[in-house]
Amino acid sequence: MLSQNIPYTDLTFFDLLAALIVLVAGIVLAKILTGMFKNGLKKTELPELVAEFLSRFVLALMYVAVILATVSTLGPDISSVVVGLSAVIGLVLGFGLQDTLTNIAAGVWLATLRPFDKGEYVSVTGYSGSVNAVGFMATELLTPDNKIITIPNKVIWGSAIENATRMPTRRVDVNVGISYDTKLDQAIQVAMDLMKGNSMVLADPAPAVVTTELADSSVNLQLRAWANTSDYWGVKGDLTNGILKAYKEAGIEIPFPQMDVHLDKE
């Protein structure tokens, strides 16, 4: 049975079975070796993002080796397979090689120059999320609501990248409006007391309150407090909730937009 030829080819079923075994065994071996390589990189001082990129690069090379080994197992007379592969490769070279090489080169630069590391929160091309991985062709971002966003490397490399977590500290801005009848000095003092009373707000740089706009229905203030990057959202929530409560207790009005409509009777 296994020695019989496959219709329209000079290959036997045994050749096909042997090639399948080589393919499966090669894939398993490639993953094991890549895992060992990745574990070895963890013992070095390489950033996690670089180690992840190198591991994917090695895995891709091993997959190429496995494919070549699988094809060679089929024997010397595999002209039809070669023709098929040549057609596929020709299409890839004709339509996608330029973009492919650009994405790979951009991925190398991203992993080398590291405008972001794995786990850092970035905004690029209108998308935001934590860096999950940098692959050959694309970078993966993980959004706060657990969605994966895949962006081509060349797009990222050619765009402005905003890294929100690279620096150890960040400034927390909270906007609030007060009535024009409110004593400005009192409102500023209440906000300053709120920020200074928060243990996560840093004393240096010192917190501040600035007037940002004289709007139609309110005088708009901005609370500016510095905090450790890891405490950013905690401080943001505390100050947002706290200023509402503090102003209510102090009798300071936070107005809402109003419109006076006058009807003239003809």
Order of alpha helices (4+ residues) and beta strands (2+ residues): alpha-alpha-alpha-alpha-beta-beta-beta-beta-alpha-beta-beta-alpha-beta-beta-alpha
